[in-house]
Amino acid sequence: MKGYLISGIQQMGIGVENVQEAWQWYIEQFGMDCRIFDDNAPAKLMLPYTGGEPRNKHAILVMNLQSGGGFEIWQHTERIPVKIKEEIRIGDLGIIACKIKARSVQESFVLFQQRGVQVLSETVEDPSGKTTLFMKDPFGNIFQLAEASDWFMNEKKATGGAYGAIIGVSDIDKARVVYSDILGYDEVIYDRSGVFKDLSVLPGGKEECRRVLLKCSKPFRGAFSKMFGDSVIELISTAKPGKKTLEGRLWGDPGFIHLCFDMHGMDELKAFCESKGHPFTVDSKKSHEGNSFDMGEAAGYFSYIEDPDGTLIEFVETHKVPILKKIGWYLDMTKRDPEKPLPDWIVKTLRFSRVPHPKPSPKGEELKGKQV
């Protein structure tokens, strides 16, 4: 496959004002209770997206081991995060919503109502006839629940992790160079134009749009592919494209900041992206002269490309991952077949990284500087 391997969605990047407050909510509602890394080092390599200077941050990568991608919850710690001025609408360019895996959307609907979660509508069918619903977290981010059948563990949680994203683009066919050719989401589930009932609860959702739902025709392979599971990407365009979701703000400010894929073969990926007109804009391997980038309790390479509208896609090639941190067991990923899934029992030991619900700190407590 073009010399590189993509193993699935590793995580959705979410900028927040307070890491601990957001994480507690994501544990309680989405079961994201397994901490993979906790990093307080400055973001030195993201200069194209952080105003040309390193930014101190607090970032944690958390997972739900039932299935799906994780969340990288990211907070600026020496500047006040800048919120979006106008709510994100259908037609805007960037990540509009994160799809979440659900065992039963109807049961989740009842559960979230009982918990007082802001559910935007009752359950409804999407263009493929599957049951879905939209909800919003307390920080303004939109999530779409989608029923899935592939699960890794059964922890009796209503949902898994990230199942994909709804991404606003100006030209769907042009954007598919990234999402189909590079990422491998090459099979069309539906391609419809019109006004859609399921989108009507979202800002701008009562206007006509084109939406294309994509999946991979070939199953994912790789060490953690069974845990990440299947995923989909939905592209939406309107006649008059709106604003970019991070326009006038920095990467890491509140909202969805990137979509990250677990992969192997960074050099081959780099060459292929360049051949498709989407070169790396951030390249940790080049910046560190081929050495792994230390992410606190994990290590590897990471890189970024932009889709035609500037939406950030991250790639991570993991070299070291913590399995049992208490006894110092870290898995060396460089010494194994990159296409072979890890034995289930090894992946399941990540549950020992599960943490109790963190106590939220007062909003802004970690900030030490001014908004810049």
VMD Tcl script that draws the C-alpha trace (Angstrom):
set ca {
  {0.00 0.00 0.00}
  {2.17 2.83 -1.35}
  {4.99 1.72 0.96}
  {3.33 2.91 4.18}
  {0.70 1.51 6.50}
  {-2.18 3.32 8.20}
  {-3.66 1.43 11.17}
  {-6.66 3.63 11.96}
  {-7.61 6.81 13.74}
  {-5.33 7.20 16.74}
  {-7.00 10.29 18.17}
  {-9.00 13.44 17.68}
  {-7.19 16.54 18.88}
  {-9.35 18.78 21.06}
  {-8.22 22.17 22.30}
  {-9.68 23.11 25.69}
  {-9.46 25.81 28.32}
  {-8.87 23.35 31.16}
  {-7.48 19.86 30.58}
  {-8.68 18.30 33.82}
  {-12.21 19.68 33.57}
  {-12.59 18.47 29.99}
  {-11.05 15.08 30.71}
  {-13.43 14.44 33.58}
  {-16.38 15.09 31.29}
  {-14.99 12.81 28.57}
  {-14.45 10.06 31.13}
  {-17.98 10.34 32.47}
  {-19.74 10.52 29.10}
  {-17.46 8.68 26.63}
  {-15.47 6.40 28.93}
  {-12.10 7.92 27.96}
  {-10.40 6.74 31.15}
  {-7.16 5.15 29.91}
  {-4.26 7.61 29.92}
  {-1.52 6.85 27.38}
  {0.64 9.92 27.97}
  {0.59 13.14 29.97}
  {2.92 15.79 28.57}
  {3.74 19.29 29.82}
  {6.64 20.07 27.45}
  {6.51 23.10 25.12}
  {5.18 22.55 21.59}
  {8.37 23.49 19.74}
  {7.71 22.01 16.30}
  {4.24 23.40 15.57}
  {5.50 26.90 14.78}
  {3.51 27.26 11.53}
  {0.35 26.97 13.64}
  {1.37 28.57 16.96}
  {2.20 32.08 15.82}
  {5.82 31.29 14.98}
  {6.93 30.56 18.54}
  {6.90 27.59 20.92}
  {3.88 27.41 23.23}
  {3.76 25.83 26.64}
  {0.97 23.33 26.91}
  {-0.55 20.48 28.87}
  {-1.61 17.59 26.66}
  {-2.93 14.14 27.51}
  {-3.79 11.25 25.23}
  {-6.71 9.21 26.56}
  {-8.50 6.15 25.19}
  {-11.62 4.06 25.62}
  {-10.42 0.47 25.30}
  {-13.77 -0.80 24.07}
  {-12.82 0.47 20.59}
  {-12.16 3.60 18.58}
  {-9.62 6.38 18.51}
  {-8.68 8.42 21.54}
  {-8.70 12.11 22.35}
  {-5.60 14.27 22.63}
  {-6.84 16.93 25.04}
  {-4.65 20.00 24.63}
  {-4.45 23.23 26.65}
  {-2.30 26.33 26.31}
  {-0.84 27.04 29.76}
  {0.87 30.42 29.30}
  {-1.71 32.21 27.19}
  {-5.45 32.45 27.52}
  {-6.99 30.17 24.88}
  {-8.96 32.11 22.29}
  {-12.50 30.86 21.74}
  {-14.18 30.94 18.36}
  {-16.26 34.12 17.97}
  {-19.05 32.61 15.87}
  {-20.35 29.08 16.35}
  {-19.25 26.49 13.82}
  {-21.79 25.93 11.05}
  {-22.39 23.46 8.27}
  {-20.45 24.97 5.37}
  {-17.48 26.04 7.50}
  {-14.10 24.62 6.57}
  {-12.50 22.24 9.06}
  {-13.55 19.59 11.56}
  {-17.20 20.24 12.32}
  {-17.98 17.19 14.47}
  {-16.30 14.12 15.92}
  {-18.10 10.83 15.29}
  {-18.33 8.53 18.33}
  {-18.87 4.77 18.28}
  {-22.04 3.61 20.04}
  {-23.45 0.18 20.77}
  {-27.01 1.54 20.55}
  {-27.73 5.15 19.65}
  {-31.23 4.90 21.14}
  {-29.94 3.57 24.47}
  {-27.24 6.24 24.50}
  {-29.90 8.89 23.84}
  {-31.83 7.82 26.93}
  {-28.66 7.61 29.03}
  {-27.40 11.05 28.00}
  {-30.78 12.59 28.68}
  {-30.72 11.11 32.18}
  {-27.26 12.57 32.73}
  {-28.31 16.04 31.59}
  {-26.07 16.03 28.53}
  {-27.03 18.51 25.80}
  {-28.54 16.20 23.18}
  {-29.51 18.27 20.16}
  {-32.36 16.07 18.92}
  {-34.03 12.72 19.26}
  {-32.58 9.85 17.26}
  {-32.90 10.17 13.49}
  {-31.70 8.33 10.38}
  {-28.71 9.46 8.34}
  {-28.74 9.17 4.50}
  {-27.66 5.52 4.72}
  {-30.63 4.67 6.95}
  {-28.61 4.22 10.13}
  {-29.72 5.66 13.46}
  {-27.74 8.66 14.66}
  {-27.90 11.72 16.90}
  {-25.93 14.85 17.60}
  {-24.88 16.12 21.02}
  {-22.74 18.90 22.37}
  {-20.19 18.90 25.18}
  {-20.10 21.75 27.75}
  {-17.28 23.38 25.76}
  {-19.24 23.80 22.52}
  {-17.90 20.82 20.56}
  {-20.33 18.76 18.50}
  {-20.30 14.96 18.55}
  {-22.28 12.56 16.38}
  {-23.12 9.10 17.69}
  {-22.94 6.31 15.11}
  {-23.74 2.66 15.73}
  {-20.79 0.32 15.29}
  {-20.44 -3.44 15.45}
  {-16.67 -3.91 15.84}
  {-15.58 -3.86 19.48}
  {-12.32 -4.78 21.15}
  {-13.23 -5.04 24.84}
  {-16.54 -5.13 26.65}
  {-16.41 -2.74 29.59}
  {-20.18 -2.21 29.68}
  {-19.85 1.38 28.47}
  {-22.43 2.91 26.14}
  {-19.85 4.22 23.71}
  {-16.39 3.69 22.38}
  {-14.00 6.37 21.17}
  {-13.59 8.38 18.00}
  {-15.16 6.79 14.92}
  {-14.27 9.50 12.43}
  {-15.23 13.07 11.66}
  {-17.48 15.39 9.71}
  {-15.16 17.73 7.83}
  {-16.22 20.83 5.94}
  {-14.46 21.32 2.61}
  {-14.83 23.74 -0.30}
  {-14.53 21.04 -2.98}
  {-15.24 17.42 -2.08}
  {-13.65 15.91 -5.18}
  {-10.46 17.89 -4.65}
  {-10.39 17.00 -0.93}
  {-10.56 13.29 -1.73}
  {-6.92 13.44 -2.82}
  {-6.17 13.59 0.93}
  {-9.00 11.51 2.38}
  {-9.22 8.77 -0.27}
  {-5.81 8.67 -1.97}
  {-3.55 9.34 1.03}
  {-5.63 8.14 3.99}
  {-7.31 5.25 2.16}
  {-11.01 6.15 2.66}
  {-11.70 5.15 -0.93}
  {-15.16 3.57 -0.76}
  {-18.26 5.75 -1.01}
  {-21.11 4.78 1.36}
  {-23.29 7.62 0.10}
  {-22.96 10.76 -2.02}
  {-26.08 12.92 -1.61}
  {-27.05 16.52 -2.17}
  {-30.02 18.33 -0.65}
  {-31.37 19.35 2.74}
  {-31.06 16.67 5.41}
  {-33.22 16.05 8.47}
  {-30.37 14.75 10.62}
  {-28.30 17.91 10.03}
  {-31.21 20.28 10.70}
  {-30.34 20.53 14.41}
  {-26.92 22.00 13.63}
  {-26.19 25.63 12.80}
  {-26.47 25.96 9.03}
  {-27.92 22.47 8.83}
  {-31.16 23.53 7.13}
  {-29.32 24.74 4.04}
  {-28.59 22.65 0.96}
  {-25.29 20.83 0.96}
  {-23.47 17.90 -0.57}
  {-22.28 15.19 1.77}
  {-20.11 12.17 1.00}
  {-19.50 9.41 3.57}
  {-16.31 7.42 3.00}
  {-14.85 4.25 4.44}
  {-11.76 2.17 3.72}
  {-12.29 -0.68 1.27}
  {-9.44 -2.61 2.91}
  {-9.31 -3.40 6.64}
  {-6.76 -1.59 8.76}
  {-3.61 -3.49 9.75}
  {-1.00 -2.87 12.39}
  {-0.21 -3.21 16.09}
  {-3.28 -1.43 17.52}
  {-5.61 -1.81 14.55}
  {-7.99 -4.14 16.42}
  {-8.42 -1.59 19.20}
  {-8.85 1.39 16.87}
  {-11.35 -0.52 14.74}
  {-13.17 0.76 11.68}
  {-13.84 4.43 11.02}
  {-15.45 6.74 8.48}
  {-14.90 10.25 7.14}
  {-17.79 12.45 6.05}
  {-17.07 15.42 3.78}
  {-19.59 18.25 3.51}
  {-19.59 21.20 1.13}
  {-21.99 24.08 0.45}
  {-22.38 26.50 -2.44}
  {-20.81 29.32 -0.40}
  {-18.02 28.04 1.87}
  {-17.88 29.64 5.30}
  {-15.06 30.46 7.67}
  {-12.18 28.20 8.66}
  {-12.81 26.74 12.11}
  {-9.40 27.88 13.43}
  {-9.33 31.15 11.48}
  {-7.65 33.93 13.47}
  {-6.69 31.54 16.27}
  {-3.79 29.23 17.12}
  {-3.59 25.46 16.95}
  {-4.52 24.28 20.45}
  {-7.20 26.91 20.97}
  {-10.65 25.54 21.93}
  {-12.26 23.20 19.43}
  {-11.21 20.31 17.21}
  {-7.60 20.99 16.19}
  {-6.57 17.94 14.14}
  {-7.40 14.36 13.20}
  {-4.53 11.92 13.88}
  {-3.75 8.57 12.26}
  {-1.56 5.77 13.59}
  {0.84 4.64 10.88}
  {4.15 3.03 9.91}
  {6.58 4.08 7.18}
  {7.02 7.82 7.64}
  {9.55 8.24 4.81}
  {7.31 6.48 2.31}
  {4.31 8.49 3.48}
  {6.26 11.72 3.11}
  {7.20 10.90 -0.48}
  {3.62 9.95 -1.37}
  {2.15 13.08 0.20}
  {4.60 15.21 -1.75}
  {3.65 13.43 -4.98}
  {0.00 14.29 -4.30}
  {0.72 17.95 -3.65}
  {0.34 17.81 0.15}
  {3.87 17.93 1.61}
  {4.57 17.68 5.32}
  {4.21 21.05 7.03}
  {5.60 19.65 10.30}
  {8.12 16.80 10.36}
  {9.52 15.66 13.72}
  {11.85 13.12 12.09}
  {13.57 15.81 10.05}
  {13.64 18.23 13.00}
  {15.22 15.60 15.27}
  {17.66 14.27 12.64}
  {15.92 10.91 12.51}
  {15.58 10.44 16.28}
  {12.29 9.69 18.04}
  {10.31 12.56 19.48}
  {9.69 12.15 23.22}
  {6.00 12.57 24.13}
  {6.34 12.12 27.88}
  {5.58 8.43 28.35}
  {5.59 7.56 24.65}
  {7.94 8.21 21.74}
  {7.95 8.15 17.96}
  {7.75 10.30 14.84}
  {4.93 12.68 14.03}
  {4.10 14.81 11.02}
  {1.30 16.99 9.66}
  {-0.23 17.75 6.30}
  {-3.07 20.10 5.38}
  {-6.09 19.20 3.31}
  {-6.89 21.68 0.47}
  {-8.69 23.97 2.95}
  {-6.03 23.87 5.65}
  {-7.55 21.24 7.97}
  {-4.72 19.54 9.85}
  {-4.13 15.81 9.51}
  {-1.53 14.32 11.86}
  {0.40 11.07 11.45}
  {2.12 9.29 14.35}
  {4.56 6.41 14.00}
  {4.87 5.03 17.51}
  {8.23 3.64 18.66}
  {7.61 3.30 22.39}
  {4.32 2.92 24.22}
  {3.73 2.43 27.97}
  {2.08 -0.89 28.81}
  {2.64 -1.24 32.57}
  {4.26 1.98 33.72}
  {4.32 0.92 37.39}
  {6.87 -1.80 36.63}
  {8.57 0.06 33.79}
  {7.22 -2.07 30.94}
  {7.37 -0.08 27.72}
  {6.81 -1.81 24.39}
  {9.48 -1.27 21.72}
  {7.47 -1.06 18.50}
  {10.56 -0.89 16.28}
  {11.36 -4.58 16.84}
  {8.19 -6.17 15.52}
  {6.33 -6.75 12.26}
  {4.47 -3.44 11.67}
  {1.57 -5.18 9.89}
  {0.89 -7.74 12.61}
  {-1.63 -6.85 15.32}
  {-0.39 -7.10 18.88}
  {-1.76 -10.03 20.87}
  {-5.02 -9.04 22.54}
  {-3.67 -9.73 26.02}
  {-0.88 -7.16 25.55}
  {-3.24 -4.44 24.32}
  {-5.64 -5.21 27.15}
  {-2.91 -4.50 29.71}
  {-3.39 -0.84 28.81}
  {-6.35 -1.01 31.18}
  {-3.86 -0.78 34.02}
  {-3.28 2.81 32.86}
  {-6.90 3.57 33.70}
  {-7.26 6.44 36.14}
  {-9.99 7.53 38.56}
  {-12.03 10.55 37.64}
  {-9.70 13.57 37.85}
  {-10.80 16.48 39.98}
  {-11.42 19.57 37.84}
  {-9.38 22.63 38.66}
  {-10.98 26.09 38.58}
  {-11.15 27.45 35.04}
  {-7.97 29.28 34.16}
  {-6.07 28.11 37.26}
  {-3.14 26.83 35.19}
  {-2.69 30.03 33.20}
  {0.38 32.03 34.06}
  {0.51 34.63 31.31}
  {-1.51 36.84 29.02}
  {-3.52 36.21 25.90}
  {-1.18 36.58 22.90}
}
mol new
graphics top color blue
foreach p $ca { graphics top sphere $p radius 0.5 }
foreach p [lrange $ca 0 end-1] q [lrange $ca 1 end] { graphics top cylinder $p $q radius 0.2 }
display resetview
